[in-house]
């Protein structure tokens, strides 16, 4: 069962990709389809956000893992992939129970105090906890690097403590 955080994150990502997808696709850079699997502790990770950060890319290309730990990446359109070349990969999986304990996105939009409260909780470290080592969730500390090219772009990321 997906948490409110995962559902909200997926809807926001989809909305962003849909909004961006309404623009002029002629001027978009070429993307290459990318897929893969995320494993941690010998088991596939469900609900992890996987992002490919290409050098010079206008934004990250992202996807979310399914129950088998499998993902596909989207940058401008659904499952279109990412830019070719060197990419740093980040993987985040947040604790489900803590995500639903704060204000909902709708409450934060309607009430500035709820937004301020959520921001204060995040700064104080009271937000959801990472379920994978935090080094993988930060672009500056992630050891995961891949070169995306026109050939095979199916990756397996085995996370370790």
N, C-alpha and C positions, 0 to 999 in steps of 0.2 A: 504494500500500500504506500502510495506516495504521500509525503508530508505536504503541508500547506506551503512551506518554503520551496520545495521542489516544484510543485505545481505553479506557484507564482513565478519562480525563476524561469521555468519553461515557457510560460505564457508571455513574460516580458521579452525573452529572447525571440520567440516566434513573432511577436508584434514588431520588434525592432527590425527583424529580418524582412518581414512583410512590408514595413514602411520603407526601408532602404530598397527593397526589391521593386518599388513603384517608380524608381528613378530611371534615368537613361542607361540602359545596359550596354550601349555601344561603347561608352568610355570606360567601362570597367576593365581592370586588369584580368588577364587569364587566370583561371583557377584550375586546380587539379583535384579530382576526387580523392578523399582520404578516409580510411576507416581503420578500425582496430579493436583491441581488447585491453581492459585494465584489470590487473590481478594484484591483490594485496593479501598477505597472509595465506597464500595458496588458494585463495577463493576469488571468483569474479566480484567486482564491486558494482553494485547497482546504484544509480542516481548520482554518479560522480560527474562533475562538469570538467570536460577536457577542452583545453584551448590551445591553439597553435598560434604563436606570435612570430610572424615572419618579419625579417629585417626590412624596414621601409614600408610595411603593410599599413593601410589606413586604419585597420582595427584587427582584433584577433578573430580567428575563425573558431567556432565552438560547437560542441555537441554534448549530449548527456548519455551516459551508459545505461543500457537496459539490464534486465535480470541476469543476463549471461555476461555482463561486463563489456558488451559490444557497443561501439559508437560509430557515428558518421559525422563528418564536420561540415558546417555551413558557414559561409562568409557573406555572400550577397544574396543567394537564393538557397532554398532547401536542398541540402546535401550536395552543394556545388564544390565543396572542398576548400582549399586554401591556396595561397600564392606559392608558386614553385620557389625552391631555394632553401636556405637555412632557416629553421624554425626552432624556437624554444617552446617546450610544451609544459603547460601547467595543468595540474589535476587537483581538484578540490572536492571533498565530500564532507558535508557538515552534519552534525548531530541532528536527528529528526525531531526529537522531543522539545529541544530548546527553541527551534525555529517557530513553533506555534505558540510560544508563551508570550511573545511581545505583541505590539499592535499590528493589525493587518495592513497591507499596502493601502487599502481603501481608507482605513482609519488615519493613516499617516498623511494621505493626501487631503483629507477633510479637516484634520485638526493639527495645526502647527506644533502644538504642545506634545502630541503623540510622536511626531517626527523628531522633535528635540529629545524626548525621552528615549527613543530608540537609538539615536546618535550617541547620547550619553552612556547608555548601556554598552554599546559597541566599543566606545573609547575606554571604558572601565574593564573591558575583557569579560563582560557578563553575557555576551552573545553566545550563539551556538559554538560548540567545540568541534574542531576538525577530527574526522574519523580516519584520516590518513596522515602520515607525517607532514607537518606544515611546510617543510622545505619544497614540496612538490607544488604547493599552491601559490608560490610567489615567483614571478618571472625572473627576478634577480637571483634567487637561490635554487631554482629547479635545475637538477643535473640532466634533465631530459632534453636532448637535442636530436633533431632529425633533419635530413636533407630531403625535401620533397621534390621528386622529378617525375617525368612522364612514365617511368616504369612502375614497378610494384610499390604501392603506397598503403599497404596494410601493415600496421604496427602493433606489437604487443608490448605493453608497459607493465613490467613486474616491479611493483613498489616494495621497498625495503626500509626498515627503521633506521 
